[in-house]
Amino acid sequence: MTFYFHPRSRRFGLQAYADIMREMGKELDFDVFLPVDLKSTADAYELKAFLPGVSAEDVEIQVVNGVVTLSGELKVERDAKSDYILSELPTGKFQRVVSLPSSVDADNVVATLENGVLTVLIPKAEEARSKTIKIQTK
């Protein structure tokens, strides 16, 4: 399993977390942990993930019952005959599952992949959107 941790992360105790996630990945058969950002606006959720070198055809997005699943594979061409001094580019299968805090309109999800950044806009269901209530005065 490949992580996007800085080498100095050991100093901050993140190595233990990375080790646990690596072991979990072995059991789940995923090679790459995919970090994401999830932002909430009044009308939608915006999910972003870095997917450098990945084409849109190599990513699958599912939204079912308020759960978003991103899956695919990061591929890096490496010459097997070369002696690498460093080989840190993440490669392999990934799957990231994110539960959303409120119901969504799965029929109107829009996803774009631009410059290696996947952006998924997931509209909130009408009943989950925030509403401003005007106070009536007498």
ABEGO torsion letter per residue (X at the ends): XBBABBAAAAAAGAAAAAAAAAAAAAAAGBABBBBBBBBBBAABBBBBBBBBGBBAAABBBBBBGGBBBBBEBBBBBBBAABBBABBABBBEBBBBBBBBABBBBAAABBBBBBGGBBBBBBBBBAAABBBBBBBBBX
